[in-house]
Amino acid sequence: MAGSTLEIKNLHVSIEDKEILKGVDLTIKGGEFHAVMGPNGTGKSTLASAIMGHPKYEVTEGSILLDGKDVLEMEVDERARAGLFLAMQYPSEISGVTTSDFLRSSINARRGEGNEISLMNFIKEMDSVLDYLEIDKNMAQRYLNEGFSGGEKKRNEILQLMLLKPEIAILDEIDSGLDIDALRVVSKGINKLRDDNFGCLIITHYQRLLNYITPDYVHVMMQGRIVKSGGPELAKRLESEGYEWIKEELGIEDETVEQKA
């Protein structure tokens, strides 16, 4: 069975009448890992937020299709149930809801009424993934992300990813703030999911993450567009030479600061 396909065509996105994305085209298929890199303020996080339906981001032109279905017509929860997943750069804290309860509710929402996971199977599966990600099992009984370190929050995002098993995952700077041990564990979890039914969009500033997770495609975003694409070698050149050579090659002037939610 072939995996899902996410198609982004001529996507224009504005925040408070300021255009951030200015015609993004990108197709991600099951089995493919795509990395999006670029200077600060170029629209990378805006792309992630727009795909998942953040209300602050207004799509003014273009389309987002998941297996031919119009994602822009879906509510945020519908997008998640359809198989999209966003690991956020700054995960939210939710007081009063344990990590375990949140995870089981999310899994059951995805599975649908009448197909809920049993408590025994959930605990067994969750414990297995906690061990794999080297996470203390006590974390499952703590309120979601409350009092978590940056590394714990990012591991918890990958815990959710591995248990929810989405078709297409968007990882927005999942490596930011991680020490080398946490980076290794987070990367191990992402690589574990790699198969023909799982597509991934990795937004990152750094080659160091891509040393652990080898992308099939690397895209450079500047001024709200993807201006250059290539293979893993493109990320390595960016690490050693920066972005100036691309700006000079394409005649791109300095970036402006991106507005963030």
Secondary structure, DSSP 8 states (H G I E B T S, - for coil): ----EEEEEEEEEEETTEEEEEEEEEEEETT-EEEEE--TTSSHHHHHHHHHT-TT-EEEEEEEEETTEEGGGS-HHHHHHHTEEEE-SS---EEEEEHHHHHHHHHHHHH-TT----HHHHHHHHHHHHHHTT--GGGGGSEETTT--HHHHHHHHHHHHHHH--SEEEEESTTTT--HHHHHHHHHHHHHT-STT-EEEEE-S-HHHHTTS--SEEEEEETTEEEEEE-HHHHHHHHHH-SHHHHHHHT----------
